[in-house]
């Protein structure tokens, strides 16, 4: 059975999962924080046999060029080489190319998520990868909007946009996915939360990064522009 290694950010790990859907196996993560947050969601995916935490990338002191990962794992870390060479290539395709596994990123790849309603519109905005999304349109919908993310991200969002949604603390990636799935529309920048919405193919609007636009919506119900008409349609 294939054993995959990934040491990237949480969103990047979500974008790697179409590889495992195409070729099921074991996923090895290298960071405790990623493992703790993502594991409840990853454990529900039928194509992941197991998710484990290891640190196999440590190189031998007597041979700094010896990387034991090459002998035992399918190395998903190589996606960075492709992504850094082309900042516009979608991260799912970067992972697929890195390990020579064809994928379909236009169809859903996160399953078994039971929706939990909190607010009709769920948003997330992290400190990096910002663009030109018209967040101010949410001002008229504040009572219907919930923010998932850290308390610092929430405070920064309020300060920068003037929009005051309800802050909804989440415990892990599964909890976040359930809240997103329970909404009518998700809005976010390029982050783990948007990656989850993308993987669910939930109605979603992306704030496209002016720096690295490598997570453009794929397939149905994905947009890059926020309009009042679009919000009204999703909220019907």
C-alpha positions, 0 to 999 in steps of 0.5 A: 500500500502506498505511504505518502509523506507531507510536511506542509501547511494544513491547506496544502495537505487538503489539496494533496488529498486528491492524490490519495483518492486516486491512489489510496494509502497511508498518510504520514504527517510531520507536524503535531499541530497539523496532525491534531487539527486535521486528524478528525477529518482525515480519519473519515475519508475512505481513501486514507487507510491511516494517518500517522505522525513521524519525523522521518526527514531527519538526515544522517549526520555522517551523510547530509545528502542521505534522505531516508524518505526516498526509500520508504515514502511517496514524497508529497513534499516535492509539490513545492518545487513545482509550485515555486516554479509556477505560482499560478498552477493549482496546488492539487495539480502541483501535488499530482505532478510531483508524484506522477498520479493523475487527479480530478480536482473538479469533483468533491474529495472530502466526504462524511461531513455532517453539516452543522448550521451556525450562520448562513454565510461563513467566512475566514480570512487569515493574515496572508494571501490577500486580494481585492474581494469586496468584503464590505458587501457583508455589512448589510448581512452581519446577522447572517455571517459567522467567522471561523478562524483564530481570535486574532484573525477575527479582530484583524478582519473586523478592523480592516473591513468594518464588518462585525460577524459572529466569531465561531471558535472551532475545535478541529478541521472536522468541526470547521468542515461541518460549519462550512457545510451547514452554511449556504455560502463560504467566503475566504482567502487562500487558507485551510478553511477555503481548501476545505470548502473547495474539497467539499465543493460547497458554494464558495467565493475565493479572495484571490491572492495577488501574490500566489493565485494557486487555489482558484476554484475548480468545478461547480459553485466556485467563484472569485467575485463577491456580489450582492446578487450572488449572495441573495441567490445562495441565501434563498 
